[in-house]
């Protein structure tokens, strides 16, 4: 009788142990805390996947395109843009004037000269944001001060926000921004006129294709 009782007790204990172990193994793991899509994070410009370009009219009917090869900057943004968070969204951007490239060496040298950017004297162009108007999750207007040579003027970029993704353990954010400026407002006053009209138009369209890497992932 005693042996039967001991055996029964052992069976109950072992059964409880294995049942508890199986339940523990099969129990669902706690869900990871969701990230806050409105959290503002800092991103550093990724030069390998960013383009700082421009377009300018040539002889009235045509367009010359170019870009700058050297630049740096950062921006603060959230995955989901909100009007409430607009005060925290900002950017700073610096461009090396010497790095201009229009695909023609002689023209580039002229653009670096005192007739245009005077790059030896004014090595950098700068943009500092002063405010953002959020028009939707993927669209906003970026206001700021643009400095070219010794002139600083307000400018507004229309921005199409592309969103955020994780790639190779790094969070990335991207957007496209465009703006128009009058080159003469910034002391780029050189002009020449031929039969067709001005060789260089006054309105410059700036086209930025920006990709950044979250600073904490670098």
N, C-alpha and C positions, 0 to 999 in steps of 0.2 A: 504493500500500500504506500509506504514511504517513497519507494523508488518511482511509482507512478505519479505521486504528487510532485516530486522534484522534477521529473521529466516534463510534466505539464507546465510547471512554472517556467522552466527553461524555454519551452516552446513559445510561451506567451511573451517572454522577454525578447527572444530573438525575433519573433514576429513583429513586435513593436519597433525594434531597432531597424529592421529592414524596411518596414513600412514607412517609418519616419525618414529614413535615408532616401528612399525613393521619392517621397513627397518633397523633400528638400531639394533633391536634384531636379525634379520636374517643375518646381515652383518658378513662375515667370520672374525675370529680373526686373528691377525697377526701371521705368522708362527714363531715359536721359532728359535732363531739363531742357526745354526748348529755348533756343536763342531768341533774344529780343530783336526783331527786325528793325526797330526804331533806334537801336543803340548806335551812337555816332562813333566811328572808328577812323583812325588816321591811316592814310595810304600814301606811299611814296611812288612817284612817277617811274614807270618801267620804260627806260629809254629804248629797249629793244622792240617794244610793241606800242610805241607812241609816235605820232607824226604831228609836227608843228608846221603847217603849211599856209600858203597864201595864194591868192589870185589877183591879178591886176590887169585892167584893159590895156591892149596894145593896138595902136592905130585904129581905135574906135571899134573895129569889127572883130578883133581877135582878143585872146587872153594869154598872158604868160603866167605859168605856175612855178612855184618854188617852195622851198622849205628850209628849215634850220636844223642842222645836224646835231648841235649840242644844246642841251637844256637840262634843267632840273627843277624839282618842285614837289609839293605835297598837297593833299586835299583831305578834308574831313567830311565824311558822308555816312549815311546809314542805308541799309539794304532797302528799307521802305522810306521814301521821302514823305515828310509830313509838314504841314504849315506850322505846326507847333514847334518843330525842331529846327526851323529855318535859321534861327540865330546862331546855331552851332555849326552850320555848314559853311565852310570857307576854304580858300586855297591861296597859295603863293606860288609864283612861277617866274623863273629867270631864264632868259634865252641869250646865248652867245651870238652877238651880231656878226662876228667874223665867220661864223659857220654857215652863212647863207649859201644856198646852192640852187641855181635855176637851170643847171645843165649846160651852161655856157660860161667858160672861165672868164672871158673878156667882160661879159655883162656882170658877172659876180664881182669882179674887181671894181667896176664902176659903182655898183651898189654899195660896196664897202667904203668908197671914197667920200670926201666931204660933200659931194653933190647929193648924197643920200644919207646913209647911216653913220658915216664918219666913224667907222668901227675902231680905229686906232685911239680916238679920243673918248668915245662912248662905247665901251666894250660890251655892255649888257643892256638888254631891254627887260622890263619887269612888269608883272601884273600882280596886283594885290586886291583880293575881293573885299567889297564893302557891304554886300548884302545879297540875299537870294529871295526870289519870289517863286514859291513852289506852286506849280499849276496842275500837278498830278503826280502819281507815283513815278512816272517816267519822263517828266517834262518840267523844266524850270528855267528861269531867267537869272543869269549870274551877272551881278553888277560889280564893277571894280574900277580901279585906277590903273591905266596903262601908261608906262613911261618909255618913251623912245627918245634917244639923245637927251636933251635937257628939258623936254616937254612932257608934262603929265596931264592926261585928260581922262574924263570918265568914259567908260565904254560898257555896253551891255551885250552879253553873249546869250544866244538862244541855245539851250542845252537839251539834248536827247539822251537820257540816262539809260544805259544798257543793262544795269543790274550788277549782281555779284555772283561769283562761282568759286568753288574750291578746285584747285588744280595743283598737283604735286605738293600737297600739304600746305599750300599757300592760298589765302583768300585774295581774290582779285576783283577789282571794280573797274568799270569802263563807261565812257560817255563820249559823245560827239558834241562839239561846241562851235558855233559860227558867229561872226560879228562883222560889221562893216565899219571902216574908219576912213576919214579923209586924210590922206598922207600929208597934206600941207599943214594940218593942225599940229603935226609933230616935227615940223622943220624939214620935211622931205620935199623941197620946193623946186628941184631941178625940173626944167620943162623944155621941150623942143616940139616945134610944130612943122608938119609937112603938109602937102596938098590934101591928104586925107583927113588931117586933124592932128590932135596931140599924139606924140609917140607913146607917152605913158599917161594913162588915165589917173584921175585923182582918187577914186574910190578903191580901196583895198579890201578884199574879203579875206578874213582870217578863218582858217579851217583847222580845228584841233581834233585829233583822234587820240584820246587819252586812255591809257590803261595803267592802273596802279596796283601795287602789292601792299597788303596790310603790313604796317611797320612792325608789328609784333611777330610777324612770320619771317622777317628777314634775318 
